[in-house]
Amino acid sequence: MLETPGAVLPLNYWPVMVYGLIAIAFGIVTITIGYFFRPSKPSQSKLSPYECGCPPVGDARERFSVKFYIIAMLFVLFDLETVFMFPWAIDFKALGAFGFYEMLVFIFILMVGYVYAWKKGALDWD
């Protein structure tokens, strides 16, 4: 007779369930204990937003320029380039000439994208 999936929890999963319940209970208990024992003396200065020691200026929902997001995406793109280069550098000898030329193609493609972004003015901080 076949059992329906998920109907009976196998005995091998009980330790995982107990561990998960203990983790959730630990979080709830520590937050509750902290709520009752921490000092709480709110004042106007404590409740104000903090910006580098200066009083806040302007609205928190201010719109950012699209250039900010373009710079952020370019940063992520070139940051991922270095992430892909670490495993290549570790296995450089094992990959041989093929790995070297593949990395040159990879870097060339990224450099074309970098030059394109530079020529389009995406890196200008007007």
C-alpha positions as CSV (number, residue, x, y, z in Angstrom):
1,M,0.0,0.0,0.0
2,L,1.4,3.4,-1.0
3,E,1.4,6.3,1.4
4,T,0.5,9.8,0.1
5,P,3.5,12.2,0.2
6,G,3.5,14.4,3.2
7,A,0.9,12.4,5.1
8,V,3.3,10.8,7.6
9,L,6.5,12.5,8.8
10,P,9.3,10.0,8.6
11,L,11.1,9.3,11.9
12,N,14.4,10.7,10.4
13,Y,12.9,14.2,10.3
14,W,11.9,14.5,13.9
15,P,15.3,15.8,15.0
16,V,15.1,18.5,12.4
17,M,11.6,19.4,13.5
18,V,12.7,19.6,17.2
19,Y,15.7,21.7,16.3
20,G,13.5,24.1,14.3
21,L,11.1,24.4,17.2
22,I,13.9,25.0,19.6
23,A,15.4,27.7,17.3
24,I,12.0,29.5,17.0
25,A,11.4,29.2,20.8
26,F,14.8,30.6,21.5
27,G,14.2,33.6,19.3
28,I,10.8,34.3,20.9
29,V,12.1,33.8,24.5
30,T,15.2,36.1,24.1
31,I,13.1,38.9,22.5
32,T,10.5,38.6,25.2
33,I,13.1,38.7,28.0
34,G,14.8,41.6,26.4
35,Y,11.6,43.5,26.2
36,F,11.0,43.2,29.9
37,F,14.6,43.9,31.1
38,R,16.0,46.5,28.8
39,P,15.8,50.2,29.8
40,S,13.2,52.1,27.9
41,K,13.2,55.9,28.3
42,P,12.0,57.3,25.0
43,S,12.5,61.0,24.4
44,Q,12.2,63.3,21.4
45,S,15.9,63.2,20.6
46,K,16.0,59.3,20.8
47,L,12.9,58.9,18.6
48,S,14.3,61.2,15.8
49,P,16.0,59.6,12.8
50,Y,19.8,59.6,12.9
51,E,21.8,60.9,10.0
52,C,25.5,61.1,10.8
53,G,24.9,63.3,13.9
54,C,23.1,65.9,11.8
55,P,19.4,66.7,12.1
56,P,17.5,65.1,9.2
57,V,16.9,67.3,6.2
58,G,14.2,66.6,3.5
59,D,11.8,63.8,3.0
60,A,12.8,60.2,3.5
61,R,10.9,59.2,0.3
62,E,13.0,61.4,-1.9
63,R,13.5,60.0,-5.4
64,F,16.9,59.1,-6.6
65,S,18.3,59.7,-10.1
66,V,18.4,56.8,-12.5
67,K,22.2,57.2,-12.7
68,F,22.4,56.0,-9.1
69,Y,20.8,52.7,-10.1
70,I,22.9,52.4,-13.2
71,I,26.1,52.8,-11.1
72,A,24.8,50.3,-8.6
73,M,24.2,47.7,-11.4
74,L,27.6,48.3,-13.0
75,F,29.2,47.8,-9.5
76,V,27.4,44.5,-9.1
77,L,28.4,43.5,-12.6
78,F,32.1,44.2,-12.2
79,D,32.0,42.8,-8.6
80,L,30.7,39.5,-10.0
81,E,33.6,39.5,-12.5
82,T,36.0,39.2,-9.6
83,V,33.9,36.5,-8.1
84,F,34.2,34.5,-11.3
85,M,38.0,35.1,-11.4
86,F,38.8,33.6,-8.0
87,P,38.0,30.0,-8.9
88,W,39.9,30.5,-12.2
89,A,42.9,31.8,-10.4
90,I,42.9,28.8,-8.0
91,D,42.7,26.2,-10.8
92,F,44.9,28.2,-13.2
93,K,47.5,25.5,-13.8
94,A,44.9,22.7,-14.1
95,L,42.9,24.7,-16.8
96,G,46.0,25.2,-18.9
97,A,46.0,27.3,-22.0
98,F,42.3,26.7,-22.7
99,G,41.3,28.2,-19.4
100,F,43.6,31.2,-20.0
101,Y,42.1,32.0,-23.3
102,E,38.6,31.6,-22.0
103,M,39.3,34.1,-19.3
104,L,40.8,36.5,-21.8
105,V,37.5,36.3,-23.8
106,F,35.5,36.8,-20.6
107,I,37.5,39.8,-19.6
108,F,37.3,41.2,-23.2
109,I,33.5,41.0,-23.2
110,L,33.4,42.7,-19.8
111,M,35.8,45.4,-21.0
112,V,33.6,46.1,-24.1
113,G,30.6,46.6,-21.7
114,Y,32.7,48.9,-19.5
115,V,33.8,51.0,-22.4
116,Y,30.2,51.2,-23.7
117,A,29.0,52.4,-20.3
118,W,31.8,54.9,-20.1
119,K,31.1,56.3,-23.6
120,K,27.4,56.5,-22.8
121,G,28.2,58.6,-19.7
122,A,26.9,56.1,-17.2
123,L,29.9,56.8,-15.0
124,D,29.6,60.6,-14.9
125,W,28.6,62.0,-11.5
126,D,26.8,65.2,-12.7
